[in-house]
């Protein structure tokens, strides 16, 4: 995912991209490594996220000095969870993007699968995620900067088209304001 993101950003920049809208709605998350590598491409040097176990042991994930340096808007909703919340939460803490939509799911825990010798497995919670500013998002979520209910005004019998998506249209309006259009 992080390599695809980098390739797409380069392609869009070669076409004159001036701003970026990222949609993590209905994104249940993914790998911590992947989201931190994505964030490293976007954000300047600093803390991206940290995880802390019940004993207070802390692992930090940081970014280097390279950043995207473009106006950004991120679409979030109640189904944005885990890694997508880490992404949105870090961008919000850095005031790097405007978040549009609804408060995210609130899955701020690290879970590991332990394989057992008989072939079974168990999933255990081993730590909690915290945003760069120390926000615990578990069972709370990440709140949008601009709350917008999702409404789709297009024909029900046709394929999704963003021009009928209330949240996307708000994101586009905000992006145009950021670009002075």
N, CA and C atoms as a LAMMPS dump frame, in Angstrom:
ITEM: TIMESTEP
0
ITEM: NUMBER OF ATOMS
543
ITEM: BOX BOUNDS ff ff ff
-5.0000000000000000e+02 5.0000000000000000e+02
-5.0000000000000000e+02 5.0000000000000000e+02
-5.0000000000000000e+02 5.0000000000000000e+02
ITEM: ATOMS id mol type element x y z
1 1 1 N 0.827 -1.201 0
2 1 2 C 0 0 0
3 1 3 C 0.866 1.259 0
4 2 1 N 1.909 1.277 0.817
5 2 2 C 2.747 2.48 0.897
6 2 3 C 3.485 2.728 -0.422
7 3 1 N 3.91 1.66 -1.094
8 3 2 C 4.563 1.832 -2.397
9 3 3 C 3.563 2.311 -3.447
10 4 1 N 2.35 1.766 -3.413
11 4 2 C 1.306 2.207 -4.35
12 4 3 C 0.976 3.676 -4.12
13 5 1 N 0.895 4.077 -2.857
14 5 2 C 0.619 5.466 -2.519
15 5 3 C 1.718 6.373 -3.074
16 6 1 N 2.969 5.993 -2.854
17 6 2 C 4.097 6.8 -3.346
18 6 3 C 4.056 6.917 -4.865
19 7 1 N 3.792 5.807 -5.541
20 7 2 C 3.719 5.832 -7.006
21 7 3 C 2.576 6.722 -7.49
22 8 1 N 1.426 6.624 -6.835
23 8 2 C 0.268 7.422 -7.247
24 8 3 C 0.523 8.906 -6.999
25 9 1 N 1.135 9.245 -5.879
26 9 2 C 1.442 10.642 -5.592
27 9 3 C 2.389 11.198 -6.661
28 10 1 N 3.434 10.436 -7.017
29 10 2 C 4.363 10.884 -8.066
30 10 3 C 3.631 11.095 -9.387
31 11 1 N 2.76 10.164 -9.713
32 11 2 C 1.997 10.275 -10.965
33 11 3 C 1.111 11.515 -10.941
34 12 1 N 0.415 11.735 -9.841
35 12 2 C -0.465 12.905 -9.733
36 12 3 C 0.332 14.207 -9.728
37 13 1 N 1.484 14.214 -9.066
38 13 2 C 2.324 15.416 -9.057
39 13 3 C 2.816 15.743 -10.466
40 14 1 N 3.117 14.718 -11.248
41 14 2 C 3.557 14.956 -12.629
42 14 3 C 2.424 15.524 -13.477
43 15 1 N 1.185 15.361 -13.021
44 15 2 C 0.027 15.904 -13.718
45 15 3 C -0.401 17.252 -13.14
46 16 1 N 0.384 17.779 -12.183
47 16 2 C 0.097 19.101 -11.634
48 16 3 C -0.763 19.118 -10.389
49 17 1 N -0.817 18.033 -9.648
50 17 2 C -1.627 17.98 -8.422
51 17 3 C -1.263 19.134 -7.492
52 18 1 N -2.298 19.811 -6.977
53 18 2 C -2.097 20.924 -6.052
54 18 3 C -2.599 20.611 -4.647
55 19 1 N -3.435 19.596 -4.501
56 19 2 C -3.986 19.187 -3.218
57 19 3 C -4.404 17.734 -3.305
58 20 1 N -4.672 17.138 -2.139
59 20 2 C -4.986 15.71 -2.099
60 20 3 C -6.151 15.443 -1.161
61 21 1 N -7.149 14.72 -1.659
62 21 2 C -8.258 14.246 -0.839
63 21 3 C -8.068 12.737 -0.694
64 22 1 N -7.99 12.272 0.552
65 22 2 C -7.82 10.852 0.841
66 22 3 C -9.085 10.355 1.516
67 23 1 N -9.623 9.251 1.018
68 23 2 C -10.869 8.687 1.531
69 23 3 C -10.578 7.398 2.29
70 24 1 N -10.714 7.435 3.615
71 24 2 C -10.544 6.223 4.426
72 24 3 C -11.864 5.8 5.061
73 25 1 N -12.957 6.225 4.458
74 25 2 C -14.267 5.787 4.937
75 25 3 C -14.415 4.289 4.683
76 26 1 N -15.058 3.613 5.6
77 26 2 C -15.291 2.168 5.496
78 26 3 C -13.99 1.386 5.371
79 27 1 N -12.902 1.943 5.899
80 27 2 C -11.605 1.277 5.873
81 27 3 C -11.379 0.675 7.259
82 28 1 N -11.404 -0.662 7.37
83 28 2 C -11.277 -1.29 8.69
84 28 3 C -9.856 -1.31 9.239
85 29 1 N -8.901 -0.762 8.493
86 29 2 C -7.541 -0.68 9.006
87 29 3 C -6.598 -1.577 8.264
88 30 1 N -5.483 -1.854 8.88
89 30 2 C -4.452 -2.663 8.246
90 30 3 C -3.264 -2.771 9.16
91 31 1 N -2.105 -2.847 8.569
92 31 2 C -0.873 -3.067 9.318
93 31 3 C -0.276 -1.749 9.832
94 32 1 N 0.204 -1.786 11.053
95 32 2 C 0.837 -0.622 11.667
96 32 3 C 2.039 -0.161 10.84
97 33 1 N 2.862 -1.094 10.398
98 33 2 C 4.038 -0.755 9.595
99 33 3 C 3.636 0.006 8.336
100 34 1 N 2.582 -0.454 7.686
101 34 2 C 2.153 0.169 6.436
102 34 3 C 1.666 1.595 6.664
103 35 1 N 0.837 1.798 7.675
104 35 2 C 0.307 3.145 7.903
105 35 3 C 1.414 4.103 8.333
106 36 1 N 2.391 3.618 9.095
107 36 2 C 3.479 4.525 9.482
108 36 3 C 4.356 4.862 8.279
109 37 1 N 4.512 3.935 7.344
110 37 2 C 5.269 4.247 6.128
111 37 3 C 4.505 5.225 5.236
112 38 1 N 3.185 5.116 5.212
113 38 2 C 2.371 6.102 4.488
114 38 3 C 2.527 7.482 5.12
115 39 1 N 2.36 7.525 6.441
116 39 2 C 2.462 8.802 7.147
117 39 3 C 3.846 9.422 7.003
118 40 1 N 4.884 8.587 6.948
119 40 2 C 6.242 9.089 6.791
120 40 3 C 6.4 9.84 5.465
121 41 1 N 5.65 9.429 4.454
122 41 2 C 5.698 10.114 3.164
123 41 3 C 4.994 11.471 3.212
124 42 1 N 4.039 11.601 4.124
125 42 2 C 3.176 12.782 4.154
126 42 3 C 3.651 13.823 5.162
127 43 1 N 3.968 13.386 6.366
128 43 2 C 4.226 14.31 7.467
129 43 3 C 5.705 14.652 7.624
130 44 1 N 5.995 15.819 8.218
131 44 2 C 7.391 16.2 8.476
132 44 3 C 7.966 15.366 9.624
133 45 1 N 9.215 15.64 9.948
134 45 2 C 9.906 14.899 11
135 45 3 C 9.152 15 12.32
136 46 1 N 8.979 13.856 12.973
137 46 2 C 8.33 13.846 14.273
138 46 3 C 7.642 12.528 14.56
139 47 1 N 6.976 12.493 15.68
140 47 2 C 6.251 11.311 16.139
141 47 3 C 4.999 11.113 15.296
142 48 1 N 4.761 9.878 14.836
143 48 2 C 3.57 9.558 14.044
144 48 3 C 2.495 8.893 14.897
145 49 1 N 2.908 7.951 15.716
146 49 2 C 2.003 7.196 16.585
147 49 3 C 2.886 6.474 17.599
148 50 1 N 2.317 6.152 18.742
149 50 2 C 3.05 5.271 19.645
150 50 3 C 2.091 4.246 20.214
151 51 1 N 2.65 3.115 20.603
152 51 2 C 1.871 2.062 21.241
153 51 3 C 2.438 1.854 22.636
154 52 1 N 1.542 1.551 23.545
155 52 2 C 1.95 1.388 24.933
156 52 3 C 1.255 0.177 25.509
157 53 1 N 2.027 -0.698 26.177
158 53 2 C 1.414 -1.871 26.795
159 53 3 C 0.955 -1.534 28.211
160 54 1 N 0.374 -2.515 28.878
161 54 2 C -0.209 -2.255 30.203
162 54 3 C 0.843 -1.919 31.259
163 55 1 N 2.108 -2.184 30.962
164 55 2 C 3.189 -1.88 31.897
165 55 3 C 3.825 -0.514 31.624
166 56 1 N 3.314 0.175 30.605
167 56 2 C 3.847 1.484 30.259
168 56 3 C 5.012 1.438 29.283
169 57 1 N 5.349 0.238 28.796
170 57 2 C 6.403 0.136 27.78
171 57 3 C 5.883 0.755 26.491
172 58 1 N 6.694 1.594 25.902
173 58 2 C 6.249 2.399 24.766
174 58 3 C 7.139 2.178 23.552
175 59 1 N 6.519 1.966 22.398
176 59 2 C 7.22 1.907 21.117
177 59 3 C 6.738 3.087 20.286
178 60 1 N 7.691 3.874 19.796
179 60 2 C 7.359 5.059 19.006
180 60 3 C 7.68 4.828 17.536
181 61 1 N 6.841 5.389 16.676
182 61 2 C 7.036 5.345 15.232
183 61 3 C 7.145 6.796 14.775
184 62 1 N 8.229 7.097 14.07
185 62 2 C 8.51 8.487 13.715
186 62 3 C 8.682 8.658 12.21
187 63 1 N 8.675 9.913 11.806
188 63 2 C 8.836 10.293 10.407
189 63 3 C 10.153 11.029 10.232
190 64 1 N 10.699 10.931 9.019
191 64 2 C 11.89 11.721 8.707
192 64 3 C 11.456 13.115 8.265
193 65 1 N 12.378 13.902 7.8
194 65 2 C 12.097 15.307 7.472
195 65 3 C 11.37 15.499 6.147
196 66 1 N 11.282 14.468 5.32
197 66 2 C 10.607 14.59 4.028
198 66 3 C 9.095 14.618 4.244
199 67 1 N 8.412 15.553 3.582
200 67 2 C 6.952 15.601 3.715
201 67 3 C 6.32 15.943 2.369
202 68 1 N 5.047 15.683 2.269
203 68 2 C 4.319 15.91 1.023
204 68 3 C 4.078 17.397 0.777
205 69 1 N 3.776 18.127 1.831
206 69 2 C 3.595 19.576 1.764
207 69 3 C 2.557 20.01 0.737
208 70 1 N 1.383 19.402 0.821
209 70 2 C 0.229 19.747 -0.019
210 70 3 C -0.993 19.923 0.87
211 71 1 N -1.926 20.779 0.492
212 71 2 C -3.186 20.822 1.225
213 71 3 C -3.865 19.453 1.145
214 72 1 N -4.413 19.011 2.284
215 72 2 C -5.07 17.703 2.319
216 72 3 C -6.403 17.777 3.028
217 73 1 N -7.313 16.923 2.561
218 73 2 C -8.587 16.679 3.224
219 73 3 C -8.716 15.167 3.32
220 74 1 N -9.157 14.683 4.472
221 74 2 C -9.328 13.248 4.675
222 74 3 C -10.78 12.977 5.039
223 75 1 N -11.395 12.059 4.303
224 75 2 C -12.765 11.637 4.569
225 75 3 C -12.747 10.466 5.54
226 76 1 N -13.505 10.582 6.643
227 76 2 C -13.597 9.537 7.656
228 76 3 C -15.055 9.255 7.97
229 77 1 N -15.315 8.064 8.515
230 77 2 C -16.673 7.742 8.974
231 77 3 C -16.619 6.73 10.102
232 78 1 N -17.779 6.282 10.531
233 78 2 C -17.899 5.376 11.657
234 78 3 C -17.253 4.022 11.39
235 79 1 N -16.953 3.712 10.145
236 79 2 C -16.317 2.441 9.792
237 79 3 C -14.821 2.589 9.52
238 80 1 N -14.286 3.769 9.719
239 80 2 C -12.83 3.972 9.629
240 80 3 C -12.258 3.487 10.958
241 81 1 N -11.386 2.479 10.907
242 81 2 C -10.894 1.891 12.154
243 81 3 C -9.4 1.605 12.089
244 82 1 N -8.82 1.456 13.26
245 82 2 C -7.457 0.976 13.419
246 82 3 C -6.452 1.814 12.621
247 83 1 N -5.811 1.237 11.611
248 83 2 C -4.766 1.95 10.87
249 83 3 C -5.301 3.212 10.19
250 84 1 N -6.553 3.178 9.716
251 84 2 C -7.101 4.392 9.096
252 84 3 C -7.307 5.485 10.141
253 85 1 N -7.548 5.089 11.391
254 85 2 C -7.66 6.067 12.473
255 85 3 C -6.283 6.613 12.862
256 86 1 N -5.265 5.761 12.803
257 86 2 C -3.9 6.222 13.06
258 86 3 C -3.542 7.275 12.013
259 87 1 N -3.869 6.997 10.751
260 87 2 C -3.608 7.925 9.652
261 87 3 C -4.312 9.259 9.898
262 88 1 N -5.617 9.202 10.119
263 88 2 C -6.401 10.423 10.319
264 88 3 C -5.979 11.155 11.592
265 89 1 N -5.732 10.411 12.669
266 89 2 C -5.364 11.029 13.938
267 89 3 C -4.036 11.76 13.874
268 90 1 N -3.054 11.183 13.195
269 90 2 C -1.753 11.841 13.063
270 90 3 C -1.879 13.118 12.234
271 91 1 N -2.616 13.041 11.13
272 91 2 C -2.796 14.229 10.291
273 91 3 C -3.527 15.328 11.048
274 92 1 N -4.485 14.934 11.87
275 92 2 C -5.221 15.918 12.66
276 92 3 C -4.305 16.551 13.706
277 93 1 N -3.527 15.727 14.414
278 93 2 C -2.65 16.258 15.45
279 93 3 C -1.625 17.241 14.886
280 94 1 N -1.174 17.015 13.679
281 94 2 C -0.213 17.919 13.041
282 94 3 C -0.908 19.09 12.332
283 95 1 N -2.23 19.146 12.395
284 95 2 C -2.998 20.159 11.653
285 95 3 C -2.612 20.15 10.184
286 96 1 N -2.378 18.967 9.654
287 96 2 C -1.9 18.813 8.292
288 96 3 C -3.027 18.596 7.302
289 97 1 N -4.162 18.116 7.795
290 97 2 C -5.305 17.854 6.928
291 97 3 C -6.577 18.238 7.658
292 98 1 N -7.601 18.554 6.898
293 98 2 C -8.927 18.779 7.448
294 98 3 C -9.67 17.457 7.347
295 99 1 N -10.212 16.99 8.469
296 99 2 C -10.972 15.744 8.483
297 99 3 C -12.447 16.064 8.298
298 100 1 N -13.076 15.354 7.364
299 100 2 C -14.476 15.588 7.02
300 100 3 C -15.246 14.283 7.132
301 101 1 N -16.424 14.331 7.728
302 101 2 C -17.292 13.151 7.799
303 101 3 C -17.838 12.957 9.193
304 102 1 N -17.695 11.737 9.709
305 102 2 C -18.219 11.365 11.019
306 102 3 C -17.093 10.802 11.889
307 103 1 N -17.302 10.794 13.195
308 103 2 C -16.32 10.246 14.127
309 103 3 C -16.036 8.782 13.797
310 104 1 N -14.756 8.425 13.833
311 104 2 C -14.337 7.073 13.465
312 104 3 C -14.754 6.035 14.509
313 105 1 N -14.501 4.791 14.188
314 105 2 C -14.942 3.643 14.977
315 105 3 C -14.389 3.612 16.402
316 106 1 N -13.124 3.87 16.558
317 106 2 C -12.521 3.845 17.891
318 106 3 C -11.818 2.536 18.234
319 107 1 N -11.101 1.976 17.284
320 107 2 C -10.311 0.756 17.573
321 107 3 C -8.862 1.18 17.766
322 108 1 N -8.536 1.493 18.971
323 108 2 C -7.207 1.975 19.291
324 108 3 C -6.381 0.955 20.044
325 109 1 N -6.522 -0.321 19.684
326 109 2 C -5.761 -1.368 20.368
327 109 3 C -4.961 -2.2 19.379
328 110 1 N -3.847 -2.728 19.884
329 110 2 C -2.983 -3.605 19.101
330 110 3 C -3.347 -5.033 19.473
331 111 1 N -3.612 -5.84 18.472
332 111 2 C -3.946 -7.236 18.728
333 111 3 C -2.981 -8.133 17.967
334 112 1 N -2.574 -9.203 18.597
335 112 2 C -1.665 -10.178 17.989
336 112 3 C -2.325 -11.552 17.991
337 113 1 N -2.019 -12.319 16.965
338 113 2 C -2.516 -13.688 16.881
339 113 3 C -1.403 -14.612 17.347
340 114 1 N -1.734 -15.451 18.305
341 114 2 C -0.791 -16.439 18.839
342 114 3 C -1.222 -17.807 18.316
343 115 1 N -0.352 -18.414 17.538
344 115 2 C -0.623 -19.746 16.994
345 115 3 C -0.3 -20.789 18.063
346 116 1 N -1.21 -21.731 18.248
347 116 2 C -1.025 -22.809 19.217
348 116 3 C -0.551 -24.075 18.512
349 117 1 N 0.088 -24.942 19.244
350 117 2 C 0.681 -26.148 18.66
351 117 3 C -0.346 -27.083 18.034
352 118 1 N -1.595 -27.031 18.485
353 118 2 C -2.627 -27.922 17.923
354 118 3 C -3.291 -27.337 16.676
355 119 1 N -2.785 -26.208 16.191
356 119 2 C -3.34 -25.6 14.984
357 119 3 C -4.337 -24.488 15.271
358 120 1 N -4.823 -24.4 16.494
359 120 2 C -5.727 -23.32 16.872
360 120 3 C -4.923 -22.032 17.031
361 121 1 N -5.622 -20.973 17.248
362 121 2 C -4.974 -19.692 17.479
363 121 3 C -5.849 -18.859 18.4
364 122 1 N -5.233 -17.882 19.027
365 122 2 C -6.004 -16.938 19.842
366 122 3 C -5.5 -15.538 19.553
367 123 1 N -6.418 -14.609 19.632
368 123 2 C -6.09 -13.208 19.406
369 123 3 C -6.102 -12.517 20.762
370 124 1 N -4.997 -11.834 21.074
371 124 2 C -4.929 -11.129 22.346
372 124 3 C -4.567 -9.668 22.115
373 125 1 N -5.082 -8.832 22.986
374 125 2 C -4.756 -7.416 22.955
375 125 3 C -3.468 -7.216 23.73
376 126 1 N -2.498 -6.555 23.095
377 126 2 C -1.187 -6.406 23.719
378 126 3 C -0.815 -4.955 24.035
379 127 1 N -1.497 -3.995 23.426
380 127 2 C -1.14 -2.589 23.66
381 127 3 C -2.246 -1.688 23.128
382 128 1 N -2.081 -0.383 23.362
383 128 2 C -3.007 0.622 22.846
384 128 3 C -2.239 1.578 21.94
385 129 1 N -2.943 2.098 20.93
386 129 2 C -2.392 3.131 20.05
387 129 3 C -2.663 4.498 20.656
388 130 1 N -1.743 5.418 20.443
389 130 2 C -1.947 6.808 20.839
390 130 3 C -1.504 7.702 19.687
391 131 1 N -2.233 8.768 19.445
392 131 2 C -1.862 9.718 18.399
393 131 3 C -0.621 10.493 18.848
394 132 1 N 0.02 11.229 17.956
395 132 2 C 1.223 11.981 18.344
396 132 3 C 1.026 12.883 19.564
397 133 1 N -0.183 13.447 19.71
398 133 2 C -0.46 14.315 20.864
399 133 3 C -0.869 13.536 22.105
400 134 1 N -0.818 12.197 22.044
401 134 2 C -1.137 11.378 23.206
402 134 3 C -2.607 11.042 23.358
403 135 1 N -3.4 11.241 22.319
404 135 2 C -4.826 10.935 22.404
405 135 3 C -5.073 9.433 22.307
406 136 1 N -5.791 8.903 23.277
407 136 2 C -6.222 7.507 23.283
408 136 3 C -7.542 7.471 22.529
409 137 1 N -7.583 6.812 21.386
410 137 2 C -8.79 6.818 20.555
411 137 3 C -9.683 5.609 20.782
412 138 1 N -9.248 4.674 21.649
413 138 2 C -10.021 3.441 21.814
414 138 3 C -11.399 3.736 22.405
415 139 1 N -12.413 3.257 21.729
416 139 2 C -13.833 3.438 22.076
417 139 3 C -14.259 4.909 22.045
418 140 1 N -13.394 5.771 21.479
419 140 2 C -13.685 7.203 21.364
420 140 3 C -13.7 7.604 19.898
421 141 1 N -12.672 7.18 19.168
422 141 2 C -12.543 7.521 17.754
423 141 3 C -11.832 8.841 17.548
424 142 1 N -11.715 9.193 16.284
425 142 2 C -11.135 10.464 15.867
426 142 3 C -12.285 11.315 15.344
427 143 1 N -12.426 12.505 15.883
428 143 2 C -13.534 13.369 15.468
429 143 3 C -13.142 14.191 14.246
430 144 1 N -14.085 14.385 13.337
431 144 2 C -13.791 15.201 12.16
432 144 3 C -13.71 16.679 12.53
433 145 1 N -12.984 17.424 11.727
434 145 2 C -12.97 18.884 11.891
435 145 3 C -14.282 19.47 11.391
436 146 1 N -14.84 18.837 10.361
437 146 2 C -16.112 19.253 9.788
438 146 3 C -17.01 18.02 9.739
439 147 1 N -18.03 18.018 10.574
440 147 2 C -18.937 16.869 10.611
441 147 3 C -19.986 16.996 9.506
442 148 1 N -20.095 15.935 8.723
443 148 2 C -21.057 15.897 7.622
444 148 3 C -21.661 14.498 7.577
445 149 1 N -22.987 14.429 7.627
446 149 2 C -23.668 13.145 7.451
447 149 3 C -23.529 12.704 6
448 150 1 N -23.439 11.398 5.815
449 150 2 C -23.376 10.868 4.457
450 150 3 C -24.774 10.835 3.858
451 151 1 N -24.917 11.468 2.717
452 151 2 C -26.15 11.403 1.933
453 151 3 C -25.747 11.208 0.485
454 152 1 N -26.405 10.265 -0.141
455 152 2 C -26.15 10.013 -1.553
456 152 3 C -27.392 10.414 -2.322
457 153 1 N -27.261 11.415 -3.187
458 153 2 C -28.426 11.966 -3.882
459 153 3 C -28.559 11.472 -5.318
460 154 1 N -27.691 10.55 -5.709
461 154 2 C -27.729 10.039 -7.078
462 154 3 C -28.785 8.967 -7.258
463 155 1 N -28.991 8.559 -8.489
464 155 2 C -29.958 7.501 -8.782
465 155 3 C -29.574 6.196 -8.081
466 156 1 N -30.547 5.548 -7.458
467 156 2 C -30.286 4.32 -6.708
468 156 3 C -29.874 3.156 -7.6
469 157 1 N -30.288 3.165 -8.83
470 157 2 C -30.027 2.029 -9.705
471 157 3 C -28.735 2.168 -10.506
472 158 1 N -27.909 3.167 -10.182
473 158 2 C -26.663 3.365 -10.912
474 158 3 C -25.462 3.19 -9.988
475 159 1 N -24.309 3.049 -10.575
476 159 2 C -23.058 2.899 -9.839
477 159 3 C -22.754 4.189 -9.079
478 160 1 N -22.069 4.035 -7.933
479 160 2 C -21.668 5.177 -7.115
480 160 3 C -20.945 6.217 -7.977
481 161 1 N -21.279 7.475 -7.746
482 161 2 C -20.633 8.595 -8.416
483 161 3 C -20.397 9.674 -7.357
484 162 1 N -19.136 10.052 -7.16
485 162 2 C -18.782 10.997 -6.097
486 162 3 C -19.515 12.329 -6.196
487 163 1 N -19.989 12.699 -7.367
488 163 2 C -20.69 13.979 -7.505
489 163 3 C -22.017 14.016 -6.736
490 164 1 N -22.46 12.853 -6.232
491 164 2 C -23.7 12.773 -5.458
492 164 3 C -23.445 12.479 -3.982
493 165 1 N -22.191 12.462 -3.567
494 165 2 C -21.779 12.095 -2.21
495 165 3 C -21.586 13.375 -1.389
496 166 1 N -22.443 13.595 -0.39
497 166 2 C -22.407 14.828 0.4
498 166 3 C -21.067 15.045 1.101
499 167 1 N -20.457 13.993 1.61
500 167 2 C -19.184 14.151 2.3
501 167 3 C -18.066 14.491 1.323
502 168 1 N -18.037 13.817 0.188
503 168 2 C -17.01 14.133 -0.809
504 168 3 C -17.175 15.563 -1.311
505 169 1 N -18.411 15.981 -1.56
506 169 2 C -18.644 17.339 -2.052
507 169 3 C -18.169 18.38 -1.043
508 170 1 N -18.348 18.108 0.262
509 170 2 C -17.853 19.016 1.294
510 170 3 C -16.32 19.034 1.289
511 171 1 N -15.704 17.85 1.135
512 171 2 C -14.239 17.772 1.063
513 171 3 C -13.719 18.576 -0.123
514 172 1 N -14.387 18.468 -1.246
515 172 2 C -13.987 19.206 -2.443
516 172 3 C -14.125 20.716 -2.223
517 173 1 N -15.209 21.128 -1.586
518 173 2 C -15.415 22.548 -1.274
519 173 3 C -14.286 23.075 -0.383
520 174 1 N -13.918 22.297 0.641
521 174 2 C -12.844 22.695 1.546
522 174 3 C -11.51 22.765 0.801
523 175 1 N -11.266 21.785 -0.066
524 175 2 C -10.021 21.791 -0.844
525 175 3 C -9.95 23.028 -1.735
526 176 1 N -11.047 23.378 -2.361
527 176 2 C -11.047 24.573 -3.224
528 176 3 C -10.752 25.823 -2.399
529 177 1 N -11.288 25.884 -1.162
530 177 2 C -10.998 27.024 -0.276
531 177 3 C -9.513 27.057 0.057
532 178 1 N -8.937 25.894 0.36
533 178 2 C -7.51 25.823 0.692
534 178 3 C -6.643 26.294 -0.476
535 179 1 N -7.1 26.005 -1.686
536 179 2 C -6.351 26.379 -2.883
537 179 3 C -6.7 27.775 -3.395
538 180 1 N -7.62 28.443 -2.697
539 180 2 C -8.012 29.785 -3.097
540 180 3 C -8.817 29.844 -4.368
541 181 1 N -9.594 28.807 -4.602
542 181 2 C -10.416 28.764 -5.831
543 181 3 C -11.869 29.045 -5.532
